[in-house]
Amino acid sequence: MTLLAVVLGATSAVAVPLAASDPVTGQVSTKVHTKKEPKDRGEVWMWDASYHGKVKKGTTKSRNSAARVKGVSQVRSVHQSGGTVYALKKNGSLLAWGANDFGQLGNGTKRDTRKPAKVKGLPKIKALYLRGGTAYALSKDGRVWAWGKNTYGLLGDGTRKNRSKPARIKGLSNVKTLFFSYSSVYALKKDGTVWAWGENQLGNGKKKGKHYKPAKIEGLSGIKTLEITESAVYALDKKRNVWAWGSNSHGQLGDGTTKNRLQPVQVKALSNVADIRAYGASIYALRTDKTVWSWGQNSWGQLGHGNGQNQPTPTQIEGLFNIAHIYAAGNAAYAVKADGTVWAWGMNHSGQLGDGTKQTRSVPKRVKGLSGVTDVYTLGESVFALKSNGTVRAWGDNYHGRLGDGTYKTRTKPVKVKRLSGVVDIYMSHEGLSYALTEKGVLWQWGPSNPEGVNSESGVSIYTKPVKIRNLKGVTSFEDGYAITR
C-alpha cells in the first residue's frame, strides 16, 4: 500500500491510495475536493486540534468548532501530518507550524511552534509531498527540495541525517511528480523516466538495496504513473504496458514466476492497461476494453477467479464487463460498472461485500440494492458509495458509528448515510472519522471525534450520524482537521 503522498499544489491531493484513478483524467477518487471560485480569500480553518499547539491564538486549548487560523490567507491547499501543518499559498510560498521533532518545519530548529511561519530557502513551489516527518517541495521548473526526517536516506542527500532546513536534491530536475513506499522515494520525470533513492525496491539490480542519492531506473521509459505496495512497484507506460519489480513471493510481479526481481520486468500477457490498483500482493488492472485482470495473492479469493490459489500471471476476471472504476482494500475488491452498479468480491468478515452475508466470495457479486453510483470510497472494512444524486450509501464495519446511519451495527447491505445531500466528495481518515463535502461548501463529519475536543454536539465524542462542523461556510477544500474557505 502506498504511503501518504500529498500533492498540495494541484487542485486535488491524494491522501489514501485505495481508490481507482480515472483512466482518462488520471485523477484519484479520494481527492481533497477543490472548487475554483472568483475572489477566493483562501482562509484556513481548523477544528479538533489540541496536538502540538495547532490551534490559533498561540494556545493548545481544544475547540468544539472550527476556528480561523489568524494571519493566514490566499492559501491554495493545506495538509497536516503527525501534528505538523503546511499551507501552500497561491503565490507559491509555504507556511508551516506545529510539531517539529525532525526539523520538518524547515526553520532551522527542532522546536515546535504554534504560529504559522514562512519556510525559507524555497523557490515558488507548485506541489508539496509529505511522508511522515519528511517534506518535499516541487518547484514549477521540476526541481525538488527536501527536509525533515531522513530515515532510510529519504532526503536524497547521500546521508541519513535529519535536516531542519530545505535543501535541493542534487542531480534531480524536470520532475513531474513523486511517489513513496515505506522506505523509498520515486521521482517520475517529465521525460517518462523514473529515478529512485532510499532502501529496497529501487530497481537498480543491487541486492543491497540502499542508495541515498537519486539514480535512474534503467529499462523504464515513457512511464505515466506508478502504483506502489509494501513489497513491489508497478509502472504503467504510455504504450499501456505494465512493468514491475520487487518481492514476488505470491507471484505479484505477474511474470509467471515467484522469483524476486531487482530490476523491472514486463508483466506478461497484459496490454492496453488504463489503470492499475494494488492492495498488498494482490494486483488489478483495468484495460481499455473495460475488462478487469488480476494476479498475485489470492488467500481470500480476492483475485475473483473462483478459487483461493495464487496467480503468477494476469488472468481476466470472468463476468466483469463495461467497468468504469476499480478499487481494492482490506483483501477485497470493488468494480463500478458504467451503468452505476457495484460488484464486489474477496474477504467479507464485516459484510464489506454488501451482498447481505459475511461469506467470503471468490467471484464478483453485485452489491445489493445499489445503483446510480459514481464513486466508491473504502478503507479497511468500511465502504461508502457516492450516488449521482449526491446521496451516500454505506456498508461493512460500523465501529464507532463510522457508517453514519445512527447505529453501531455492522451492515451487510448498503444503508443510507443520514442527513446528507448534494455531496461531491468523501474522505475517510485512518482514525475512524469520515467527512462529506457538499456542492454548497458545507462540511459534515461523523465517527469518533478527538477525545480531547468535540466538533458540533457538546459533550459528544462519537457521532453516529453526520454533523456539520460549526462556523464553516463556503468550504472549497479540506483535510482531516483543516479546511479552506472562500
Sequence and secondary structure as in RCSB ss.txt:
>XXXX:A:sequence
MTLLAVVLGATSAVAVPLAASDPVTGQVSTKVHTKKEPKDRGEVWMWDASYHGKVKKGTTKSRNSAARVKGVSQV
RSVHQSGGTVYALKKNGSLLAWGANDFGQLGNGTKRDTRKPAKVKGLPKIKALYLRGGTAYALSKDGRVWAWGKN
TYGLLGDGTRKNRSKPARIKGLSNVKTLFFSYSSVYALKKDGTVWAWGENQLGNGKKKGKHYKPAKIEGLSGIKT
LEITESAVYALDKKRNVWAWGSNSHGQLGDGTTKNRLQPVQVKALSNVADIRAYGASIYALRTDKTVWSWGQNSW
GQLGHGNGQNQPTPTQIEGLFNIAHIYAAGNAAYAVKADGTVWAWGMNHSGQLGDGTKQTRSVPKRVKGLSGVTD
VYTLGESVFALKSNGTVRAWGDNYHGRLGDGTYKTRTKPVKVKRLSGVVDIYMSHEGLSYALTEKGVLWQWGPSN
PEGVNSESGVSIYTKPVKIRNLKGVTSFEDGYAITR
>XXXX:A:secstr
        SSS  B  TTS B TTT  BSSB      TT   EEEE S  STT SSTT     SS EE TT  SE
EEEEEETTEEEEEETTS EEEEE  TTSTT SSS   EEEEEE  S   EEEEEEETTEEEEEETTS EEEEE  
GGGTTSSSS   EEEEEE TT  SEEEEEE SSEEEEEETTS EEEEEES   SS SS EEEEEEE TT  SEEE
EEE SSEEEEEETTS EEEEE  TTSTT SSS   EEEEEE TT  SEEEEEEETTEEEEEETTS EEEEE  TT
STT SSS   EEEEEE TT  SEEEEEEETTEEEEEETTS EEEEE  TTSTT SSS   EEEEEE TT  SEEE
EEEETTEEEEEETTS EEEEE  GGGTT SSS   EEEEEE TT  SEEEEEE TTS EEEEETTS EEEEEE  
TT  SSSTT SEEEEEEE TT  SEEEEETTEEEE 
